[in-house]
Amino acid sequence: MEYKLKKNNVASADLRITFNPKDIEKGFQKAYENARGKIKVNGFRPGKAPLDIVEQMLGDAVADDAINILLKETFQEIYSALEHQPISVPKFEVEQFDRKKTLIVKATFDTRPEVTLPKYKKMKVEVQPVKIGEDDIEKELKSIQKKMMRTQLREPEEKVAIDDVLDIQYSFEPNIGNAKFPADVMINLGETENTPEGFAAHLAGMGFGETKTFDYKYPDNFQNEQFAGQTFKYTVVVKSIYKPVYPEINDDLAIDWDGTETLEKFKAKIKERLSDYITGALESRYTTELMDKIVKESKFIIPDSLIQEEIEAVYHNMIHEFHLPHISMEEYAKQAGKELPEVKKTFETIASNRIKSWVTGYKIAEVEKLEVTDHDYEEALQKMALSSGREYKDIVKETKKNKVESNLKQKILFEKVHKFIFDISEKKKGKEITLQDAIKMLNAVPNTEEKK
């Protein structure tokens, strides 16, 4: 057997394999062996007939099976030695076949996507330093103070205050989702993030055991679309009233929170933590912009089969993420009231961008000889164990069980690539900004996306 590999210019390759008569005969003998257990030969039990009799009965009728056996075994034999390996199932074409002379088969398959990188060293990026002010530290202290809140049961004659914690029984009309009422719930009126705007005002002044019915309209921008902008008739019974008791912001709070000896040292620690967090978040954004620019200026050759495969992956990820029924993309398009090509184009854009990012990351890692060491991998698992409060050995076991080692290693590798790109960039110090401005910047759409 001999083979020649020819690389094409469209992320594909042609492999021409030539088999000699000896190779061909081996394929036929294995095909007869496979057929022996399936055919009935008079005078012999199933699978026990001599091969020469099977050969006389079948002759060249097993030619297709013989060729398939040869191709399967040959591919397994030469796969690791191929300079350009297939990422899709090869398409085979028999160009010449004579059992006594030769068998020539052409296999065409897609190869790994290709990328030509632009010049990416010393790319310019403006880095804006962030000033952590006293008000930022005070805001963080108040957040910690709220987390350390205790409650004190109010006296029976006391009324509900605007920031109390209540144990209530409630129902509302119209009913959504067939919920069973009355229902019991604890509600912290002082938690403005979790209590809808203006809702607490309806409960303020109520007494222990008192019942009140009122209409409440949810804000138009309420996070739950079922409630946003809707008006409901609530009936609330106050079962218990608790007064929130907050610790004073002093040395004792610092000690109770994490053992820091004094409030001043605690403030310094908060400032350092805020600075580290926001600096890291901004660096991640700067790096994203740099990587987006590299991807935009790169030239790609991506096999269509890979894009189609990723389109399906993106679609099914969306189905799982939003807990939608497992339906085809065609059915999904019908339910969304859109044409299939329009829906598919949306997923194709996401798939193509994702592949380009992967290919770019791997190419930079290859060029710069960046790799994931055993130490890198173990360190990542240690961090996972620390952040989750679990044993390291349990994290290792779970990672192997779920077969996510390769995904984790890819994540580590891309983190190395991103750090490398940021480290070698040419940084220009910009105007100092406040913490709030930095947060707004992080929540805004990156410039690279705005330009598209």
Protein Blocks (a to p, Z undefined) as FASTA:
>chain_A
ZZdddddfeopacddddddfklmmmmmmmmmmmmmmmpccehiaehiacfklmmmmnmmm
lmmmmmmmmmmmmmmmmmmmpmbacfbdcddddfbdcfkloccdddddddddddddddfe
hiacddddddddfklmmmmmmmmmmmmpccddddfkbccdfkbccdddddddddehhiac
dddddddfklmmlmcghklmmmgopaehiacdddddddfklfblklgopacddddddfbd
cddddddddfklmmmmnopabfklmmmmmmmmmmmmmmmmmmmmmmmmmmmmmmmmpccd
ddfklmmmmmmmmmmmmmmmnopacddfklmmmmnopafklmmmmmmmmmmmmmmmmmmm
mmmmmmnopacdfklmmmmmmmmmmmnopafklmmmmmmmnopmmmmmmmmmmmmmmmmm
mmmpccdddddddfklmmmmmmpccfklmmZZ
